[in-house]
Amino acid sequence: MMIRMVPVEDGFTSMHRLVRDLSKELQKDVKLTITGGDTELDKTIIDTLKDPMLHLIRNCIDHGIEQPQERAALGKPEKGSITINAEHTGSHVIISVIDDGRGLDRD
């Protein structure tokens, strides 16, 4: 079992490239931070999470993070941020994806 355990950051390195490429395409300045990257998970689980994580990151940039001029008008830094956080909670690993965008439109 220990042989299959890998740090979360190793499995999510492709997220940095996605953020860079998508930010450029959408003309948004976005920084990705991974915290708790040394948290270990089974490689099979990380591989299973890659596609849903890519979708979440894409949604953050596409729908959450505002354009730089809109962010400036709202008093936010022009550079948006996305954080992937991994942490052990008991026998579970919690992975959170957080952005500093506009949030959900509940209406």
matplotlib code that plots the C-alpha trace (Angstrom):
import matplotlib.pyplot as plt

x = [0.0, 2.8, 4.3, 1.1, 1.0, 2.2, 2.1, -1.0, 1.1, 2.8, -0.6, -1.8, 1.2, -0.8, -3.1, -0.4, -0.3, -4.1, -4.3, -1.5, -3.0, -6.6, -5.7, -4.0, -6.9, -9.5, -7.2, -7.4, -4.4, -4.7, -2.3, -2.7, -1.4, -1.4, -1.2, -0.8, 0.8, 2.9, -0.3, -0.2, -2.9, -3.2, -2.0, -5.2, -7.4, -5.3, -5.6, -9.4, -9.6, -7.6, -10.6, -13.0, -10.3, -9.5, -13.2, -13.4, -10.3, -11.7, -15.0, -13.1, -11.3, -14.1, -17.1, -15.7, -12.7, -13.7, -11.8, -8.9, -10.8, -13.9, -11.8, -10.1, -13.5, -14.5, -11.4, -9.8, -6.3, -6.3, -4.7, -7.2, -6.3, -7.2, -6.0, -6.1, -5.8, -5.2, -5.3, -5.7, -8.8, -8.8, -8.6, -9.8, -8.1, -10.1, -9.3, -10.7, -10.7, -11.1, -11.1, -11.5, -14.0, -17.5, -19.1, -22.3, -25.3, -28.0, -30.7]
y = [0.0, 2.5, 2.0, 3.3, 6.5, 9.7, 13.3, 15.1, 17.8, 15.2, 14.2, 17.8, 19.3, 19.5, 22.0, 24.7, 24.4, 24.4, 27.6, 29.3, 28.3, 29.1, 32.4, 33.4, 32.3, 34.1, 37.1, 36.8, 36.9, 33.9, 32.3, 28.7, 27.7, 24.2, 23.8, 20.5, 19.2, 16.8, 15.0, 11.5, 9.7, 6.4, 7.1, 5.4, 7.9, 10.9, 9.6, 9.3, 12.9, 14.5, 15.0, 16.3, 18.6, 19.9, 20.7, 22.5, 24.6, 25.4, 26.5, 28.7, 30.6, 30.6, 31.5, 32.6, 34.8, 38.2, 40.1, 42.3, 45.6, 44.2, 43.0, 46.4, 48.1, 45.8, 46.7, 43.3, 42.6, 42.3, 38.9, 36.2, 33.3, 29.6, 27.5, 23.7, 22.6, 19.0, 17.9, 14.8, 14.9, 11.7, 8.8, 11.0, 13.4, 16.5, 18.3, 21.8, 24.1, 27.8, 30.8, 34.5, 35.2, 36.5, 33.4, 31.7, 33.5, 32.0, 33.4]
z = [0.0, 0.9, -2.6, -4.2, -2.0, -3.8, -2.8, -4.1, -5.7, -8.0, -9.3, -9.8, -11.6, -14.9, -13.1, -13.3, -17.1, -17.4, -15.4, -17.4, -20.8, -19.9, -18.3, -21.5, -23.7, -21.6, -21.0, -17.2, -14.9, -12.5, -10.0, -8.8, -5.3, -4.0, -0.3, 1.5, -1.6, 0.5, 1.6, 0.3, -1.5, -3.5, -7.0, -8.4, -6.5, -7.7, -11.3, -10.8, -9.5, -12.4, -14.8, -12.2, -10.8, -14.3, -14.7, -11.4, -12.2, -15.7, -14.1, -11.6, -14.4, -16.9, -14.6, -11.3, -11.8, -13.2, -16.0, -14.6, -15.1, -13.4, -10.5, -10.2, -10.1, -7.3, -5.3, -5.8, -7.1, -10.9, -10.5, -9.5, -7.3, -7.1, -4.3, -4.1, -0.5, 0.6, 4.2, 6.4, 8.6, 10.6, 8.1, 5.2, 2.8, 2.1, -1.2, -1.6, -4.6, -3.7, -5.9, -5.1, -7.9, -7.8, -6.2, -7.0, -8.3, -6.1, -8.2]

ax = plt.figure().add_subplot(projection="3d")
ax.plot(x, y, z, "-o")
ax.set_aspect("equal")
plt.show()
